[in-house]
Amino acid sequence: MAVSANRLELLQIADAVAREKAIDREIVIDAMADAIQKAARSRYGSESNIRADINPKTGEIKLQRLLEVVEQVEDYSTQIALELARDDNPEIQLGEFVSEPLPPMDFGRIAAQSAKQVIVQKVREAERDRQFEEFKDRVGEIVNGTVKRVEYGNVIVDLGRGEAIIRRDELIPRENFRYGDRVRAFVYDVRREQRGPQIFLSRTHPQFMVKLFTMEVPEIYDGIIEIRSVARDPGSRAKIAVISNDSSIDPVGACVGMRGSRVQAVVGELQGEKIDIIPWSMDPASFIVNALQPAEVAKVVLDEDAERIEVVVPDDQLSLAIGRRGQNVRLASQLTGWDIDILTEQEESERRQKEFNERTELFMNALNVDEMVGQVLASEGFSQVEEVAYVELDEIASIEGFDDETAEEIQSRAREYLEAIEAGLEEKRVELGVTDELRAIPGMTTAMLVALGEDGIKTMDDFAGCAADDLVGWVERKDGETTKFDGLFSSLDVSRAEAEEMVVAARLAAGWITEEDLAAMHAEEEGEEGEEGEAETEEGAAEAAGEVAQA
């Protein structure tokens, strides 16, 4: 059977559209069939159930009207009686469809315009689906494109087989693009939206720098050097922490390259952004000292629970450590994940003097001693009355100028002071209505019971419902800033591990869990740790085998 010219033309159009839009030819043919169906309904009645089929090889168009087989016909345009249908097909059943061939039709101008709209819509939807499927797996990659247009500071980029956007806040400051400029950016998100898939690009994302270094430094691409963390102030300064898995390779030197060639290639792409390459360390103190380069650090004091570190620098290094508008310390904090407080040696000295004076005054008031005795106790390292009350008597007696009798008197006064405080707290506990049963929890003090009572926690069940965060507080990080939230015991020197043990003890006492449940949980945790250890052992063995094979 010969293919007529109009049929051949139909298939050629389908092929051309499929190639141009990079979509499947069958999708275009199906879109054409839908368009013909819509046009046919406008001629034969919109209530009719019409199906159009296009032969993908010959281009032949078949029009059929489908009629549902029913017992009682209510709509003759879409239904047919069972008896009538069985005249042509005795085996047909209720609910099945009978097809009636329709004569070929000529498209009028309005029908053709309507068909065109359907085809365009279907092809556009298919193109969007193809674009989404293609780019959804490319999140985290660098792509190259050409600037198509700039709208209100946002740059629309032509990627060849798709269109992407770099929003104004994802561009490096003072960076200008014009029509036709080549641009390289990081794909950080691909989303389906009402107007089609949106591909979002960024030139300020920290991972953009990571990918650029991966392209420039073969050791990073091969996994010999790892980039552990990145902090950027786009267009101005950045810090990148690297570590080498091969002790013979210097990670910083490899990233800098011969005469700085590798790092300069990245700097050039980032509009002259200065990059500090820092060796990563497991020791937080060493890592933070490195991160604060080029400033020199005299001393650090870590608070691991709050992930906060105090850094003492010489007076002439303060401005260098903080950086212009706090940039250096801010980037170091983002890089390490720790809050960093910068102090000069003079400020630290003044603070230590203030703490010394506060401890002296505490001992003077609590023990009813003169200033000289208070200063002696403070200078010997005592910071709390409890330490004086319960330390070995010899430690106090061995202080120069003190004898056994003086030591006994000081310790006696310390204990009397603590007993008076304890009596006051106990009176307050009773007044608040906190039950005696909570005293049975290991580690629970009267001060803690008062803190619980002030928050309305009075029974074992009340306390069993607490979480460790409720007791010792928690820390939240957002946009590089850390916010600390206090718990009920924040001022009582209770660690998170101690708080968790107390809550578990309360749940056992309240009957929420049993010893068997606890044992099962421990066994499960040990099992998980064992599996991790085995995995590490297997990985180590594989690495060793690889080294032997290379040797």
matplotlib code that plots the C-alpha trace (Angstrom):
import matplotlib.pyplot as plt

x = [0.0, 1.5, 1.8, 0.1, 1.9, 0.0, 0.6, 4.3, 4.4, 2.8, 5.5, 8.2, 6.8, 6.7, 10.4, 11.5, 9.7, 11.1, 14.7, 14.4, 12.9, 15.0, 11.9, 10.6, 8.9, 6.0, 5.2, 4.8, 2.6, 0.5, 0.1, -1.0, -3.5, -4.9, -5.2, -7.1, -9.4, -10.2, -10.9, -13.1, -15.2, -15.9, -17.4, -19.1, -20.1, -18.1, -20.0, -18.8, -16.0, -13.7, -10.3, -7.8, -4.9, -1.9, 0.1, 3.8, 5.0, 2.5, 1.0, -2.5, -5.1, -8.0, -11.0, -13.3, -16.2, -16.3, -19.6, -19.9, -22.0, -24.8, -28.2, -30.3, -29.1, -29.2, -26.9, -26.9, -23.8, -21.6, -23.6, -25.0, -27.5, -26.0, -28.5, -27.6, -23.8, -24.1, -25.5, -21.9, -20.0, -21.9, -19.1, -19.1, -19.8, -21.2, -18.7, -16.7, -16.6, -17.7, -15.8, -17.5, -15.2, -15.7, -15.1, -11.9, -12.4, -11.0, -9.8, -11.3, -9.3, -10.6, -10.2, -6.6, -5.8, -7.2, -5.2, -2.1, -2.5, -3.0, 0.2, 2.2, 1.0, 1.7, 5.2, 6.0, 4.9, 7.1, 10.0, 9.7, 9.5, 12.6, 14.4, 13.5, 14.6, 17.9, 18.8, 17.4, 20.4, 22.9, 22.3, 25.8, 27.5, 29.1, 27.5, 28.5, 26.1, 25.5, 23.7, 20.4, 19.0, 19.2, 16.0, 16.0, 19.5, 18.7, 20.7, 18.9, 21.3, 20.9, 22.3, 21.7, 19.0, 17.4, 17.2, 18.4, 18.4, 21.1, 19.2, 20.7, 21.7, 23.5, 25.8, 29.2, 28.9, 30.0, 29.7, 28.0, 26.9, 25.7, 23.9, 26.1, 28.6, 29.9, 29.1, 30.0, 27.9, 26.8, 23.5, 22.1, 18.4, 16.0, 12.3, 9.0, 6.9, 3.7, 5.5, 7.8, 11.0, 13.2, 17.0, 18.6, 22.3, 24.7, 28.2, 28.2, 27.5, 30.4, 30.2, 30.9, 34.4, 34.8, 33.9, 36.3, 39.2, 38.1, 38.5, 41.9, 43.5, 43.8, 44.6, 41.1, 39.4, 41.3, 40.2, 43.8, 43.0, 39.7, 38.0, 36.5, 34.8, 34.4, 33.4, 32.9, 32.3, 31.6, 33.8, 35.9, 37.5, 37.2, 38.7, 38.9, 40.1, 41.9, 43.4, 45.5, 44.9, 48.6, 51.2, 53.7, 51.4, 51.1, 47.4, 48.0, 50.8, 48.9, 45.9, 48.2, 50.1, 53.3, 53.8, 50.1, 48.8, 46.0, 44.6, 44.9, 42.7, 40.0, 40.6, 40.2, 36.9, 35.7, 36.5, 39.6, 38.2, 41.1, 41.4, 43.0, 43.9, 44.1, 45.2, 42.3, 42.9, 40.9, 42.0, 39.5, 42.1, 44.7, 42.1, 40.8, 44.3, 45.0, 41.6, 42.4, 45.5, 47.2, 46.8, 49.0, 47.3, 48.7, 46.2, 42.9, 40.3, 37.6, 34.1, 33.2, 29.6, 28.7, 31.1, 32.6, 36.3, 38.0, 41.1, 43.7, 45.9, 48.6, 47.3, 48.9, 47.2, 43.6, 42.6, 44.2, 42.4, 39.1, 39.6, 37.9, 34.3, 34.8, 35.4, 38.3, 36.8, 33.4, 34.8, 36.9, 33.7, 31.8, 34.7, 35.2, 31.6, 32.7, 31.8, 35.0, 35.5, 38.6, 40.4, 43.6, 46.1, 45.3, 41.5, 42.2, 44.3, 41.6, 39.0, 41.1, 41.6, 37.9, 37.2, 39.9, 38.2, 34.8, 36.1, 37.8, 34.6, 32.7, 35.0, 35.0, 31.2, 30.6, 33.4, 33.4, 37.2, 39.2, 40.3, 43.8, 42.5, 40.0, 42.8, 44.9, 42.2, 41.4, 45.1, 45.4, 42.8, 39.7, 36.7, 33.7, 32.8, 32.0, 35.7, 36.8, 34.2, 35.0, 38.7, 41.2, 42.0, 45.8, 45.4, 44.1, 46.6, 49.5, 48.8, 51.6, 50.5, 47.7, 47.9, 45.7, 43.6, 43.0, 42.2, 39.6, 38.0, 37.8, 36.4, 33.9, 32.6, 32.4, 30.2, 28.0, 27.5, 26.5, 24.2, 22.4, 21.9, 20.8, 18.2, 16.9, 16.6, 14.9, 12.3, 11.7, 11.3, 8.6, 6.9, 6.9, 5.4, 8.2, 7.8, 10.5, 10.6, 12.7, 15.5, 16.1, 17.4, 21.2, 22.9, 19.8, 20.5, 18.1, 19.1, 18.0, 14.7, 14.0, 14.8, 12.3, 9.6, 9.9, 9.1, 6.1, 7.9, 7.0, 6.6, 8.5, 6.2, 6.7, 10.5, 10.4, 8.7, 11.7, 14.5, 18.2, 17.7, 15.1, 17.6, 20.9, 19.8, 20.7, 22.4, 20.9, 22.9, 21.4, 23.1, 26.5, 25.2, 24.8, 22.0, 22.3, 19.1, 19.3, 17.9, 16.6, 20.0, 22.2, 23.5, 24.1, 27.1, 25.3, 26.7, 24.5, 25.5, 24.5, 21.2, 20.4, 21.3, 18.9, 16.0, 16.6, 16.6, 13.3, 11.7, 12.8, 11.4, 8.1, 7.7, 7.9, 10.7, 12.2, 15.7, 15.2, 14.3, 17.4, 19.6, 18.1, 18.8, 22.4, 22.8, 21.5, 23.8, 26.8, 25.8, 25.7, 29.1, 30.4, 29.1, 30.8, 34.0, 33.8, 33.2, 36.2, 38.3, 37.2, 37.9, 41.4, 42.0, 41.0, 43.3, 46.2, 45.5, 45.6, 48.9, 50.4, 49.1, 50.7, 54.0]
y = [0.0, 3.3, 6.1, 9.3, 12.6, 14.1, 10.9, 11.0, 14.7, 13.9, 11.4, 13.8, 16.6, 14.2, 13.2, 16.8, 17.9, 14.9, 15.7, 19.5, 19.1, 16.0, 13.9, 10.5, 10.3, 8.3, 11.2, 13.5, 11.0, 10.5, 14.3, 14.5, 11.7, 13.6, 16.7, 14.8, 13.4, 16.9, 18.1, 15.1, 15.7, 19.3, 17.8, 14.6, 16.0, 16.8, 14.1, 11.4, 9.1, 9.2, 7.6, 8.4, 6.1, 7.0, 4.2, 5.1, 3.4, 4.5, 7.6, 6.3, 7.8, 5.8, 7.4, 5.3, 6.0, 3.9, 2.8, 1.2, -2.0, -1.6, -3.2, 0.0, 2.8, 6.3, 8.1, 6.9, 8.9, 6.9, 3.7, 0.7, -2.0, -5.5, -7.2, -4.9, -5.3, -9.1, -9.0, -8.3, -10.0, -12.7, -13.0, -9.3, -8.6, -5.7, -2.9, -3.7, -1.3, -1.5, 0.5, 2.1, 3.3, 7.0, 8.5, 10.5, 14.2, 17.4, 19.9, 23.4, 26.5, 26.5, 22.7, 22.9, 25.8, 23.8, 20.8, 22.8, 24.1, 20.6, 19.4, 22.4, 21.8, 18.1, 18.6, 21.3, 19.0, 16.2, 18.6, 19.7, 16.1, 15.3, 18.3, 17.5, 13.8, 14.9, 17.5, 16.0, 13.7, 16.5, 18.3, 18.8, 19.2, 22.2, 23.1, 25.5, 27.7, 30.9, 34.0, 34.2, 37.3, 39.2, 40.0, 42.2, 41.0, 37.3, 35.6, 33.2, 30.7, 28.6, 25.1, 23.8, 21.3, 23.4, 26.8, 27.6, 30.6, 32.2, 34.3, 37.7, 36.4, 33.4, 35.6, 36.8, 40.5, 43.0, 40.3, 41.4, 39.2, 40.3, 38.5, 35.8, 35.6, 32.1, 31.2, 28.3, 27.5, 24.9, 23.1, 23.2, 22.4, 21.1, 21.5, 20.8, 24.0, 25.0, 26.7, 23.7, 22.4, 25.1, 24.5, 26.7, 27.5, 29.2, 30.7, 31.5, 28.0, 26.5, 23.3, 25.3, 25.9, 22.2, 21.2, 23.7, 22.4, 18.8, 19.8, 21.5, 19.1, 15.5, 14.2, 15.4, 13.8, 10.5, 10.7, 11.0, 14.4, 15.1, 18.5, 18.3, 21.7, 25.0, 28.5, 31.3, 35.0, 35.1, 37.4, 38.4, 35.5, 31.8, 29.1, 25.4, 22.6, 19.6, 16.3, 13.8, 10.0, 9.5, 10.7, 11.4, 14.0, 17.5, 18.4, 22.2, 22.1, 19.9, 22.3, 25.4, 23.8, 24.8, 28.5, 28.7, 27.6, 25.4, 27.8, 30.7, 28.9, 28.7, 32.3, 33.5, 31.7, 33.3, 36.9, 37.2, 35.6, 35.1, 31.4, 30.2, 26.5, 24.9, 21.5, 19.7, 18.1, 15.8, 17.9, 20.8, 23.1, 22.6, 22.9, 26.2, 27.6, 26.7, 28.1, 31.5, 31.9, 34.3, 35.3, 33.8, 32.2, 32.3, 30.0, 28.2, 27.1, 24.6, 24.0, 20.8, 20.6, 24.0, 23.6, 26.9, 27.9, 30.8, 32.0, 34.2, 36.2, 38.8, 42.4, 43.2, 40.2, 41.0, 42.9, 40.2, 37.4, 39.1, 40.3, 43.1, 43.4, 40.1, 38.2, 36.0, 34.8, 34.3, 32.1, 30.2, 29.5, 28.3, 26.1, 24.4, 24.4, 25.9, 29.3, 31.3, 34.0, 36.1, 37.7, 39.6, 38.6, 41.8, 41.1, 37.6, 38.9, 41.3, 38.6, 36.2, 39.0, 39.6, 35.9, 35.8, 38.8, 37.1, 33.9, 35.9, 37.7, 34.3, 32.8, 36.0, 36.0, 32.2, 31.4, 34.7, 35.2, 38.3, 39.2, 37.8, 34.3, 34.5, 35.4, 32.6, 30.0, 31.5, 31.5, 27.8, 26.9, 26.6, 28.0, 26.7, 26.4, 22.7, 22.1, 23.6, 21.6, 18.1, 18.2, 16.3, 18.3, 18.0, 19.9, 23.0, 22.5, 22.3, 25.8, 28.2, 30.1, 27.6, 25.0, 22.0, 24.0, 26.8, 24.2, 22.5, 25.8, 26.8, 23.4, 23.5, 26.9, 25.7, 22.8, 24.9, 27.3, 24.5, 22.9, 26.3, 26.5, 22.9, 23.6, 26.6, 24.5, 21.7, 24.1, 25.5, 21.9, 21.0, 24.3, 23.6, 20.1, 18.1, 14.5, 12.6, 9.7, 11.9, 11.9, 8.2, 9.0, 8.7, 12.1, 14.1, 17.0, 19.3, 22.2, 20.1, 19.2, 22.9, 23.7, 20.9, 22.1, 25.7, 24.3, 22.2, 18.8, 17.3, 13.5, 10.6, 10.4, 14.1, 13.7, 10.4, 12.5, 14.8, 14.6, 15.4, 18.6, 19.8, 19.4, 20.6, 22.7, 22.4, 24.2, 25.2, 26.3, 28.3, 30.4, 30.0, 31.4, 29.3, 29.8, 28.2, 27.3, 26.8, 23.8, 23.4, 22.2, 24.6, 26.4, 23.3, 21.7, 18.6, 16.9, 15.5, 11.9, 12.4, 13.9, 10.9, 8.4, 10.2, 10.2, 6.5, 5.8, 7.7, 5.8, 2.5, 3.6, 4.8, 1.5, 3.0, 0.6, -2.6, -3.8, -6.3, -3.4, -1.6, -4.7, -5.2, -1.6, -1.9, -5.2, -3.5, -0.6, -2.9, -4.9, -1.8, -0.7, -4.2, -4.1, -0.7, -2.1, -5.1, -2.9, -0.8, -3.9, -5.2, -1.9, -1.9, -5.4, -4.5, -1.5, -3.6, -6.2, -3.4, -2.1, -5.7, -6.1, -2.8, -3.8]
z = [0.0, -1.0, 1.5, 0.4, 0.4, 3.4, 5.5, 4.7, 5.6, 8.9, 9.8, 8.7, 10.9, 13.8, 13.2, 12.9, 16.1, 18.0, 16.9, 17.6, 21.1, 21.9, 22.9, 21.9, 18.4, 19.9, 22.2, 19.2, 17.3, 20.4, 20.7, 17.1, 17.7, 20.7, 18.5, 15.8, 18.5, 19.8, 16.3, 15.6, 18.7, 17.6, 14.4, 15.7, 19.1, 22.2, 24.2, 21.8, 22.9, 19.9, 19.5, 16.8, 15.9, 13.8, 12.3, 13.1, 9.9, 7.3, 8.8, 8.2, 10.5, 11.8, 13.5, 15.7, 18.0, 21.2, 22.6, 26.1, 26.3, 28.8, 29.7, 29.4, 27.1, 28.6, 26.2, 22.6, 21.7, 24.2, 24.9, 23.1, 24.2, 25.0, 22.6, 19.7, 20.3, 20.3, 16.8, 15.6, 18.5, 20.4, 23.0, 24.1, 27.8, 29.8, 30.4, 27.2, 24.3, 20.7, 18.1, 15.1, 12.3, 11.3, 7.8, 7.3, 7.9, 6.6, 9.1, 9.0, 10.0, 13.6, 14.0, 12.7, 15.0, 18.0, 16.9, 16.7, 20.3, 21.6, 19.8, 21.1, 24.6, 24.6, 23.1, 25.6, 28.5, 27.1, 26.7, 30.3, 31.6, 29.5, 30.9, 34.5, 34.1, 32.5, 35.1, 38.4, 38.5, 37.8, 41.1, 42.6, 39.2, 37.5, 34.1, 31.4, 29.5, 27.7, 29.1, 27.3, 29.1, 32.4, 34.2, 37.3, 38.2, 37.7, 34.9, 32.6, 31.2, 28.1, 28.8, 25.3, 26.2, 28.9, 30.5, 34.0, 36.3, 38.5, 41.0, 42.0, 45.5, 44.0, 41.9, 43.2, 44.3, 41.6, 39.0, 35.7, 32.8, 29.4, 26.6, 25.0, 27.9, 28.8, 32.4, 34.6, 37.7, 40.2, 40.0, 43.5, 42.9, 40.2, 41.0, 39.2, 39.1, 37.4, 34.6, 34.1, 35.7, 37.2, 37.3, 39.9, 39.5, 42.0, 41.9, 45.6, 46.9, 49.0, 46.9, 43.7, 45.1, 46.0, 42.5, 41.0, 43.1, 42.1, 38.5, 39.0, 41.5, 40.3, 43.8, 45.0, 41.9, 42.7, 46.4, 47.7, 49.2, 50.8, 51.2, 54.7, 55.0, 53.2, 54.3, 51.8, 51.8, 48.1, 46.0, 49.0, 51.0, 51.5, 53.7, 52.7, 55.0, 53.3, 54.5, 52.7, 52.9, 51.7, 54.2, 51.4, 49.8, 51.3, 50.9, 51.0, 48.6, 46.1, 46.2, 45.7, 42.8, 41.2, 41.8, 42.8, 39.4, 40.7, 43.3, 40.9, 38.3, 41.0, 42.1, 38.5, 38.1, 41.4, 40.5, 42.6, 45.8, 48.2, 49.3, 52.5, 52.3, 55.7, 56.9, 58.6, 62.0, 64.3, 67.3, 67.5, 69.1, 66.4, 63.6, 65.0, 65.4, 61.8, 60.7, 62.2, 60.1, 59.4, 63.0, 65.7, 68.7, 72.2, 74.0, 73.5, 76.0, 74.8, 76.0, 74.2, 75.5, 74.0, 71.1, 72.0, 72.1, 73.6, 71.7, 73.3, 70.9, 71.5, 71.6, 68.2, 66.5, 67.5, 64.4, 62.2, 64.0, 63.8, 60.2, 58.4, 59.6, 61.6, 58.3, 59.5, 62.7, 61.1, 58.3, 60.8, 62.9, 59.8, 58.7, 62.1, 63.3, 66.7, 68.2, 68.6, 71.1, 70.5, 73.5, 73.8, 76.4, 78.3, 78.2, 79.4, 82.2, 83.3, 83.2, 85.3, 87.8, 87.9, 88.5, 91.2, 93.0, 92.7, 94.3, 97.0, 97.8, 97.8, 100.4, 102.5, 102.7, 103.0, 105.4, 107.3, 106.8, 106.0, 102.5, 102.8, 103.6, 100.8, 98.4, 99.6, 99.0, 95.5, 94.5, 95.6, 92.9, 95.0, 93.1, 95.1, 98.7, 98.2, 97.2, 100.5, 102.5, 101.2, 100.2, 102.3, 105.4, 104.7, 101.4, 103.3, 106.2, 103.7, 102.5, 103.6, 106.7, 107.6, 110.4, 111.3, 113.6, 111.0, 108.3, 110.6, 111.3, 107.6, 106.6, 109.5, 108.4, 104.8, 105.8, 108.0, 105.1, 102.8, 105.4, 105.8, 102.0, 101.9, 104.6, 102.7, 99.5, 101.3, 102.8, 99.3, 97.8, 100.3, 99.7, 95.9, 96.5, 94.9, 96.1, 98.2, 95.6, 93.2, 95.8, 95.1, 91.6, 91.6, 91.3, 92.2, 94.6, 96.5, 94.2, 91.2, 92.9, 93.5, 89.8, 88.8, 91.2, 89.8, 86.4, 87.6, 87.6, 91.0, 90.6, 89.2, 86.2, 85.5, 85.5, 83.5, 80.7, 80.4, 77.8, 78.3, 76.3, 78.8, 81.6, 80.2, 77.2, 73.6, 70.7, 67.4, 64.3, 61.5, 58.8, 60.5, 63.8, 67.0, 69.5, 72.9, 74.8, 78.6, 80.4, 84.0, 85.2, 83.1, 86.1, 88.2, 86.4, 85.1, 82.0, 79.2, 80.0, 83.7, 82.7, 80.4, 83.2, 85.6, 83.1, 82.4, 86.2, 86.5, 83.7, 85.3, 88.7, 87.0, 85.2, 81.7, 80.8, 82.3, 82.9, 80.1, 77.7, 78.8, 78.3, 74.8, 73.9, 75.0, 73.1, 69.9, 70.3, 70.8, 67.8, 65.6, 66.9, 66.1, 62.6, 62.0, 63.4, 61.1, 58.1, 59.0, 59.4, 56.0, 54.4, 56.1, 54.9, 51.3, 51.4, 52.7, 50.0, 47.4, 48.7, 48.6, 45.0, 44.0, 45.7]

ax = plt.figure().add_subplot(projection="3d")
ax.plot(x, y, z, "-o")
ax.set_aspect("equal")
plt.show()
